[in-house]
Amino acid sequence: MTAPDRLNPGDPAPDFTLPTDTGETLSLAGLRGRWVILYAYPAAMTPGCTKQACDFRDSLASLQAAGYEVVGISPDKPEKLAKFRERDAITFPLVADADKAVLTAYGAYGEKQMYGRTVTGVIRSTFVIDPDGKIERAFYNVKATGHVAKLRRDLGLD
């Protein structure tokens, strides 16, 4: 597998309909007309992914006040996402992309460097999608710690 194709500002955000942590489905089309922050993370209930999810949770009220919806996406099964939500009081939707098709479409699954080796997996990424369904910003290889604060600064919220 080679490095995935990355999305750029102005590109259409790949649409999706995926199962959530609550057993329902969520579609990007259903969020049209709103700003969406879609963030891709490797695995629920791991230390880095927990830190990142809790940072989004703790910033959710101010992000929503500024007009942003937050959605997390990982290849985890909905049952694991439900445990993650319950354990860490996650207050935004988590969607399950078990076959990694959506993650791949966003360029958030493919080859990456991990501890000096090339591996295939989820590339921690964040996408800001405008109300028309276009990519406003795409951040790849983000850090789990401190990324939400940086995102808030980049969006002019701090």
C-alpha positions in Angstrom: 0.0 0.0 0.0 1.3 3.5 -0.8 0.6 6.8 0.9 -3.0 7.7 0.6 -4.3 10.6 -1.5 -4.9 13.6 0.7 -7.8 16.0 0.6 -7.3 19.7 0.0 -9.3 22.8 0.8 -12.1 23.1 -1.8 -12.4 19.3 -2.4 -15.8 17.8 -1.9 -15.9 15.9 1.4 -16.5 12.2 0.7 -20.1 11.4 1.9 -20.8 8.6 4.2 -23.5 6.9 6.2 -22.0 4.9 9.1 -23.2 3.2 12.3 -22.7 5.2 15.5 -21.9 4.4 19.1 -25.6 4.6 19.9 -26.6 2.0 17.3 -28.1 4.6 14.9 -26.5 5.8 11.7 -25.1 9.1 10.9 -24.6 10.6 7.4 -22.5 13.5 6.4 -25.4 14.6 4.1 -27.6 14.9 7.2 -25.2 17.5 8.5 -25.3 19.7 5.4 -25.9 23.4 6.3 -23.6 23.1 9.3 -19.9 23.2 9.9 -18.5 19.8 10.8 -15.2 18.8 12.4 -14.6 15.2 11.5 -11.6 13.7 13.2 -10.0 10.3 12.5 -8.4 8.3 15.3 -6.8 4.8 15.3 -8.5 3.1 18.2 -11.0 3.8 21.0 -9.9 3.4 24.6 -6.2 3.8 23.9 -4.3 6.5 25.8 -3.7 9.0 22.9 -7.2 8.5 21.4 -8.8 8.9 24.9 -6.8 12.2 25.4 -7.9 13.5 22.1 -11.6 12.5 22.5 -11.6 14.1 26.0 -10.1 17.3 24.6 -12.9 17.5 22.0 -15.5 16.7 24.7 -14.1 19.4 26.9 -14.2 22.0 24.0 -17.5 20.8 22.6 -19.7 23.6 24.1 -17.5 26.3 22.7 -17.1 24.6 19.3 -20.9 24.2 19.1 -21.4 27.8 20.2 -19.2 28.8 17.2 -21.3 26.6 14.9 -19.3 23.4 14.6 -20.5 19.8 15.0 -17.9 17.3 16.0 -17.8 13.7 14.8 -15.1 11.1 15.6 -14.4 8.2 13.1 -12.4 5.0 13.7 -12.4 1.4 12.5 -13.7 0.2 15.9 -17.0 -1.7 16.1 -20.1 0.3 17.4 -20.1 -1.8 20.6 -16.5 -0.7 21.4 -17.4 2.9 20.6 -20.4 2.7 23.0 -18.1 1.5 25.8 -15.7 4.4 25.0 -18.5 6.9 25.1 -19.8 5.6 28.4 -16.4 5.2 30.0 -15.2 8.7 29.1 -18.5 10.6 28.9 -18.0 11.4 25.2 -20.8 13.8 24.2 -20.5 13.8 20.4 -21.1 11.1 17.8 -18.5 8.4 17.2 -18.9 6.5 13.9 -17.6 3.1 13.0 -15.8 2.6 9.7 -15.0 -1.1 10.0 -14.0 -1.6 6.4 -12.0 1.6 6.5 -13.5 2.8 3.2 -14.4 6.2 4.5 -11.1 6.6 6.2 -9.4 5.7 3.0 -11.5 8.2 1.0 -10.4 10.9 3.3 -6.7 9.9 3.0 -6.7 9.0 6.7 -5.9 5.3 6.2 -2.7 4.0 4.6 1.0 3.9 5.1 2.5 5.9 8.0 5.6 6.1 10.1 5.4 4.6 13.6 8.4 4.2 15.8 10.7 4.5 12.8 8.9 1.8 10.8 6.4 2.0 7.9 3.1 0.5 8.9 -0.4 0.6 7.5 -3.1 2.1 9.7 -5.3 5.0 10.6 -3.5 8.4 10.1 -4.7 10.7 12.9 -6.3 13.5 10.9 -8.9 16.2 11.3 -11.1 17.7 8.6 -13.1 20.9 8.8 -16.1 20.6 6.4 -18.1 23.7 5.4 -21.9 23.8 5.2 -21.8 23.0 1.5 -19.9 19.7 2.1 -16.5 21.0 1.0 -13.2 20.6 2.8 -12.3 23.9 4.4 -9.1 22.5 6.1 -7.4 19.1 6.3 -4.8 18.3 8.9 -2.9 15.0 8.7 -0.6 13.3 11.1 -1.8 15.5 14.0 -0.7 14.9 17.6 -3.3 13.4 20.0 -2.3 15.9 22.7 -2.7 19.6 22.1 -4.4 19.2 18.7 -7.8 20.6 19.8 -6.2 23.7 21.2 -4.2 24.2 18.0 -7.4 23.6 15.9 -9.3 26.2 18.1 -6.5 28.7 17.4 -6.5 28.0 13.7 -10.3 28.5 13.5 -9.9 31.8 15.4 -11.8 30.6 18.4 -9.1 31.4 21.0 
